[in-house]
Amino acid sequence: MTLESRSNMSKIFDWHIVPEDSLSDHRKISFALQQDRRPSIKRRNVRKTDWDTYQSELDMHMGLWLGSVHTPADIERELDKVDSAIIQSYETACPTRKCSGRKKVPWWNHELSCLRKKANRAFHIAYWSRSDQDWDQHHVARRNFKTVLHRNKQQEWRNFCARTESIHESARLYKIQGFSPTVTLGMLRLPDGQWTTILEEA
């Protein structure tokens, strides 16, 4: 059962029960909402920059750059040319790419994928056969998946804490936030118990 307001009832479509095992005592319900499609997000990944292309583009833009410089205005003009050449070369060597919107979790691996497929397969077999033996096999497969999942999450949390402790305190907050643009720092508590109201107090 899905509870929804009257204003949104006409926007719901593709309501169905997910056939895959939810690894709990309940089945998942999936539905979609009719709404305007969000614009795709594009970003540049500096790690994937083609530095050979960057160097060749920069050489082409700069060439034999011999601008005459006599006044401060000449300096500013030539610096703008250099800045423009660097930016254009970088944008060519590191083009924007569409982000999938999904963030990979560090604790997921091939072993978990195989165990989840095995648990789902055992669930479908038990669901159609109604055999107690098949249900027992499904429970074993689901328990194995949950055990490895819990172990991987714990291990990755320990690794994350160890990596966080080894970096500078100013960078530690940024890492804990997960580099998310939607997670921002709020007010800070002062030694007297009051909350900060302006940037200078922080």
C-alpha positions in Angstrom: 0.0 0.0 0.0 1.2 3.5 -0.8 -0.1 6.6 0.8 -0.2 9.7 -1.3 -1.9 13.1 -1.3 -4.7 13.9 -3.8 -2.6 16.5 -5.5 0.1 14.0 -6.5 -2.1 11.0 -7.3 -2.3 11.9 -11.0 1.5 12.2 -11.2 2.3 8.6 -10.0 2.8 6.0 -12.7 4.6 2.6 -13.1 3.5 1.5 -9.6 4.6 -2.1 -9.1 6.0 -4.6 -6.6 9.7 -5.3 -7.2 10.2 -9.0 -7.8 13.7 -9.1 -6.5 14.4 -10.1 -2.9 14.6 -7.1 -0.6 16.6 -9.1 2.0 13.8 -8.4 4.5 10.4 -9.7 5.4 8.7 -7.2 3.0 8.7 -6.6 -0.7 9.8 -3.3 -2.2 7.3 -1.1 -3.9 8.5 1.0 -6.8 6.8 3.9 -8.6 7.8 7.0 -10.6 6.6 10.6 -10.5 5.8 12.7 -13.6 7.9 15.8 -13.4 10.2 17.9 -15.4 13.4 16.2 -16.1 16.3 17.7 -14.3 19.1 19.1 -16.4 22.2 16.9 -16.7 25.2 17.8 -14.6 28.5 18.0 -16.3 31.9 18.3 -14.6 35.5 18.1 -15.5 37.6 15.3 -13.9 41.2 16.7 -13.5 42.6 13.2 -13.1 41.5 12.4 -16.6 43.2 15.3 -18.2 45.2 14.5 -21.4 48.3 16.4 -20.6 49.9 15.8 -24.0 46.9 17.4 -25.6 47.1 20.3 -23.1 50.8 20.9 -24.0 50.2 20.8 -27.7 47.2 23.1 -27.4 49.1 25.5 -25.2 52.0 25.6 -27.7 49.6 26.3 -30.5 47.9 29.1 -28.7 51.1 30.7 -27.4 53.3 30.2 -30.4 56.3 32.5 -30.5 54.7 34.9 -28.0 56.7 38.1 -28.1 54.4 40.9 -27.0 55.8 44.3 -26.4 55.4 45.4 -22.8 56.0 49.0 -21.8 53.2 50.0 -19.5 51.1 48.4 -16.8 48.3 48.2 -19.3 50.5 46.2 -21.6 51.2 43.8 -18.8 47.5 43.3 -18.1 46.8 42.8 -21.8 49.5 40.1 -22.2 48.5 38.4 -19.0 45.0 38.1 -20.2 46.3 36.4 -23.4 48.3 33.9 -21.3 45.3 33.2 -19.1 43.0 32.7 -22.1 45.5 30.3 -23.7 45.9 28.2 -20.5 42.1 28.0 -20.0 41.3 27.1 -23.6 44.0 24.4 -23.6 42.8 22.9 -20.4 39.2 22.9 -21.5 40.2 21.1 -24.7 42.4 18.5 -22.9 39.8 18.0 -20.1 36.3 18.2 -21.6 33.2 18.2 -19.5 31.5 14.9 -19.0 28.0 14.1 -17.9 27.7 12.8 -14.4 25.7 9.7 -13.8 24.3 11.0 -10.5 25.2 7.8 -8.8 28.0 7.7 -6.4 29.8 4.4 -6.0 30.1 3.2 -2.5 33.6 2.0 -1.5 32.5 -1.1 0.3 30.8 -2.7 -2.7 32.8 -5.3 -4.6 32.4 -8.2 -7.0 31.9 -10.7 -4.1 28.8 -8.8 -2.9 27.4 -8.7 -6.4 27.7 -12.5 -6.7 26.2 -13.1 -3.3 23.3 -10.8 -4.0 22.6 -12.6 -7.3 22.8 -15.9 -5.5 20.3 -14.7 -2.8 17.9 -13.3 -5.5 18.1 -16.6 -7.4 17.4 -18.6 -4.3 14.5 -16.4 -3.5 12.8 -16.8 -6.9 13.3 -20.6 -6.6 11.7 -20.7 -3.2 8.9 -18.4 -4.1 7.7 -20.5 -6.9 8.4 -24.0 -5.4 7.1 -23.2 -1.9 9.5 -25.8 -0.7 10.8 -25.6 2.9 14.1 -26.8 1.7 14.4 -24.1 -0.9 13.3 -21.4 1.6 16.1 -22.7 4.0 18.6 -22.3 1.1 17.4 -18.9 0.5 17.7 -17.9 4.1 21.3 -19.2 4.1 22.2 -17.3 0.9 20.6 -14.1 2.3 22.4 -14.5 5.6 25.8 -14.9 3.8 25.2 -11.8 1.8 24.3 -9.7 4.9 27.3 -11.0 6.8 29.7 -10.0 4.1 27.9 -6.7 3.5 28.2 -5.9 7.3 31.8 -6.9 7.3 32.7 -4.7 4.3 30.9 -1.7 5.7 32.8 -2.0 9.0 36.1 -2.4 7.4 35.6 0.5 5.0 34.5 2.7 8.0 37.8 1.8 9.8 39.8 2.6 6.7 38.0 5.9 6.3 38.7 6.9 9.9 42.3 6.0 9.5 42.7 8.0 6.3 40.8 10.9 7.9 43.1 11.0 11.0 46.2 11.3 8.8 45.2 14.5 7.0 45.2 18.1 8.1 42.3 19.3 10.3 41.1 21.9 7.7 40.9 19.2 5.0 39.4 16.7 7.4 36.0 18.4 7.6 35.8 18.6 3.8 36.6 14.9 3.5 34.0 13.9 6.2 31.3 15.9 4.3 32.0 13.6 1.3 32.7 16.3 -1.1 29.0 16.9 -1.4 27.9 20.3 -2.6 24.6 19.9 -0.7 26.3 19.4 2.7 27.6 22.6 4.2 28.8 23.6 7.6 26.4 25.5 9.7 26.9 27.5 12.9 29.7 26.7 15.4 29.4 26.6 19.1 31.6 29.1 20.9 33.4 28.3 24.2 30.7 30.3 26.1 27.9 28.1 24.7 26.6 30.7 22.2 26.4 30.0 18.5 28.3 31.9 15.8 26.3 34.4 13.8 29.0 35.8 11.4 32.0 34.4 9.6 34.5 36.3 11.7 33.3 34.6 14.9 34.1 31.2 13.4 
